[in-house]
Amino acid sequence: MKFINYLEKISGVSIYPVVSLLLFTAVFVLVIIYAMRASRDTIAEMENIPLDDQ
């Protein structure tokens, strides 16, 4: 039995792809907004995190 047959038996399963797409899009947009609004000092500090010896 194929996996798709199990999915067909679940009622309301078609909403899961929509919810996951909306969740991904929301997180992506929030990260883009955070990156655009961050100050140059914050960006420079984050750039140097891998090089810190601490």
Contacts in CASP RR format, 6 or more apart in sequence:
PFRMAT RR
TARGET T0000
AUTHOR 0000-0000-0000
METHOD contacts of the structure
MODEL  1
MKFINYLEKISGVSIYPVVSLLLFTAVFVLVIIYAMRASRDTIAEMENIP
LDDQ
7 13 0 8 1.000
END
